[in-house]
């Protein structure tokens, strides 16, 4: 009588079935997760714009005006020339880019208020929907 040793491996078919199942699961879950990443970036941009708005208001309380377009957001970190009542820095760290790596756009006086501060979204172009939507300070 011959005793066969029990092989402890997987067949190629078994491995292929597992890979197909994992691929199907990834195809179902990945789009939902990537959608959350886009929403998180939009929320982060909105939060940064609100933080900048608070710092701009503090600048205005001290100086009596918002920074000009040419002074930009950098006026929140370093004293602009000719400004005496500056009591900054109004932000603890350097001005970061938006979550997509682009610079925020700042204009004062603005078209929609005393200042306009916005990010153009993922495509860095005006307009757009979903992740490409502009994130603005006046809405």
C-alpha positions in Angstrom: 0.0 0.0 0.0 1.3 3.4 -1.0 0.8 6.4 1.2 0.6 9.7 -0.7 1.8 12.9 0.9 -0.9 15.5 1.1 0.2 18.5 -1.0 -0.5 21.8 0.7 -0.7 24.2 -2.3 -3.2 26.1 -4.4 -4.0 25.3 -8.0 -3.8 27.9 -10.7 -7.6 27.9 -11.1 -8.0 28.6 -7.4 -5.6 31.5 -7.5 -7.3 32.9 -10.6 -10.7 32.7 -8.9 -9.4 34.6 -5.9 -7.8 37.3 -8.2 -11.0 37.8 -10.1 -13.0 38.2 -6.9 -10.5 40.7 -5.6 -10.6 42.6 -8.9 -14.5 42.8 -8.8 -14.4 44.0 -5.2 -11.8 46.7 -6.1 -13.9 47.7 -9.1 -16.9 48.3 -6.9 -15.2 50.0 -3.9 -12.5 52.1 -5.6 -14.8 54.6 -7.4 -16.7 55.3 -4.1 -13.4 55.9 -2.3 -12.0 58.2 -4.9 -15.2 60.2 -4.8 -14.6 60.7 -1.1 -11.0 62.0 -1.8 -12.4 64.7 -4.1 -15.0 65.7 -1.6 -12.4 65.9 1.1 -10.2 68.2 -1.0 -13.2 70.5 -1.6 -13.9 70.6 2.1 -10.2 71.3 2.9 -10.2 74.2 0.4 -13.3 75.7 1.9 -11.8 75.4 5.4 -8.6 77.1 4.3 -10.5 79.9 2.6 -12.5 80.4 5.9 -9.3 80.5 7.9 -7.8 83.0 5.5 -11.0 85.1 5.9 -10.6 85.1 9.6 -7.0 86.3 9.2 -8.0 88.9 6.7 -10.6 90.2 9.1 -8.0 90.5 11.9 -5.7 92.3 9.4 -8.5 94.7 8.7 -9.2 95.4 12.3 -5.6 96.3 12.9 -4.8 98.2 9.7 -8.2 99.6 8.8 -8.4 97.9 5.4 -7.9 94.5 3.7 -4.6 93.8 1.9 -4.5 95.1 -1.6 -4.3 92.7 -4.5 -0.6 93.5 -5.0 0.1 92.8 -1.3 -1.9 89.6 -1.5 -2.2 87.0 1.2 1.5 87.4 1.9 0.5 90.5 3.9 -0.9 88.1 6.5 2.6 86.8 7.1 4.9 89.7 6.6 4.4 93.4 7.1 3.7 95.3 3.9 5.7 98.4 3.3 4.1 101.6 4.6 1.7 99.8 6.9 2.2 101.0 10.5 -0.5 99.3 12.6 0.2 95.8 11.3 0.1 93.4 14.3 0.9 90.1 12.6 1.7 87.6 11.6 -2.0 86.7 11.3 -1.3 83.1 10.1 1.0 80.8 12.1 2.5 79.1 9.0 3.3 80.0 5.4 0.4 80.3 3.0 -0.2 76.8 1.6 -1.4 76.1 -1.9 -4.9 74.8 -2.4 -5.4 71.0 -2.0 -4.7 70.5 -5.7 -1.4 72.3 -5.5 -2.4 75.6 -7.1 -2.2 79.1 -5.5 -5.3 80.7 -4.1 -6.6 83.7 -6.0 -7.0 87.0 -4.0 -8.3 90.3 -5.2 -9.1 93.4 -3.2 -11.4 95.2 -3.8 -13.3 92.2 -5.2 -16.1 91.8 -7.6 -18.3 90.1 -5.0 -17.3 91.9 -1.8 -14.5 93.8 -0.2 -12.2 90.9 -1.3 -12.5 87.9 -3.5 -10.6 84.8 -2.4 -11.0 81.5 -4.3 -9.6 78.3 -5.6 -10.3 77.1 -9.2 -10.6 73.5 -8.1 -8.9 70.4 -9.6 -8.7 71.8 -13.2 -7.4 75.2 -12.2 -9.9 76.8 -14.7 -13.0 78.9 -14.0 -16.3 77.0 -13.7 -16.6 73.3 -13.6 -18.6 70.7 -11.6 -17.9 68.2 -8.9 -14.2 68.2 -8.1 -13.5 70.8 -10.8 -15.9 73.2 -9.1 -14.5 76.6 -7.9 -14.4 77.1 -4.1 -15.1 80.8 -3.3 -15.2 83.0 -0.3 -18.5 84.8 -1.1 -20.9 81.8 -1.0 
